[in-house]
């Protein structure tokens, strides 16, 4: 009798992660979903942050009432907000493009990547 089954017979019912471990494919699928969700959330947070910065910079520019120092500060914030938004969008697009060129249909398809590598 296997040691786990013997212990289960002694204690009634033995449960836990070591009794019925998941397969490595399940683990990579879970990691893939987790990493995809984290990247998706961070991308959305980045886009929202820079959009809010652009809105606040526009309001600050309007509220400067012709003061050169405040207008210059607002212009700088507006430029940085637009540049940040462009960088986030280009990073997502470039990552997807490089993955397609490398032959990876889904960047976070770790399970498929291991399968193609023969692991």
C-alpha positions, 0 to 999 in steps of 0.5 A: 500500500502506498504511504499516502493511502496508508496514512489516509486509512489511519487518520480517516481522510488525508487531504492537502496539496501533496496528496493529489498534486496538480500536473506541471501543465496546470501550474504553467496555465495558472502562471500564464493567466496570473502573469497576463492579468498582472500585465493587463492591469498594469497597462490599464493603470499606466494608461489611466495615469497618463490620461489623468496627467494630461487632463490635469496639465490641461486644467493647469494650463487654462488656470495659469491665466497667462503667467509664463512660469505656470504655462511653461510648467503646464506645457512640460506636464502635458508633454510628459503625459503625452509622451508617457501615454505613447510609450505605454501604447508603443511598448504593448504594440512592440511586444506583440509584434516581436512575439508574432515575429518570433513565432509566438502566437501568445506572448504569455502562452508558457504551456505552449512554449514548453510544449514546442521546446519538447519539455 
